[in-house]
Structure formats: structure tokens, C-alpha cells
Amino acid sequence: MINGEDNHNNIEKLTIFLEPDVAEMFPNSEAVNEGLRFLIRVTSKNRFLNCDRI
């Protein structure tokens, strides 16, 4: 459940709960967003590189 609703289409403002071990690595929302954006870039780049092998 997100923000008391089951509506996953409204992503303008999203509240999530991190497990304690994950929260230790991310002190604030800016750090979480930076980490997720990095992960998106890396996985997108890898997906593009792997397409050349098929």
C-alpha cells in the first residue's frame, strides 16, 4: 500500500518504506533517487550492449 492507496498510477509523490539494511546506505531521498538513477543508467546501457550480441 502506498500513501494509504493502492493506486500505482499516481507517481507524482510516492512514499516508500526501505528495509533497515537498505536505509543505512541511503540517508535521504536525494541519495535514494541518485542511486536509482545510476542503476537505471547502468542497466539501460547493459541492455543496449547486449542487443548487439543477439
N, C-alpha and C positions, 0 to 999 in steps of 0.2 A: 504494500500500500504506500502510495506516495502523496504527501501533503493531505492525508485523510481521504484521498480519492483513488479510484482505480483507473483514472483516465491517463493513459500514457501518451496521448496526443498533445497535451499541453506541456511543452518543454521549455517555455519561456523562463520559468523559475522552477527549479527542481530541487527537492530536498532528498538527500540520500543518507544512509547511515553506514559508516565504514566499520568493519570489524576492528577490534583494538590493535591487532598487529599491523594492519594497513594504516590506521590512523596515526601510528607512531612515525610513519615515514612522511606523512603529509600534514604539516602544521596548520594549514588553512586552505580555503577553497581555491585560491590562486595557485598553490602548489599542486593540488589535485588536477586542476584544469591544464596546467603546464605539462604534467606527467601524462595525462590522457592525450593531449595534442601530440606529444612526442611519439607515443605509442601508435597513434593514427598515422603519422608520417612514416614511421618505420614499417608498419605492416602494409601500407599502401605502396611504398617503394618496393618492398619484397614481392608483393603480388605482381607488380609491373615487371620486375626482373624475371620472375618465374614464368610469366606468359611467353617469354622469348624461347623457353625450353620446350614448350609444347608443340 
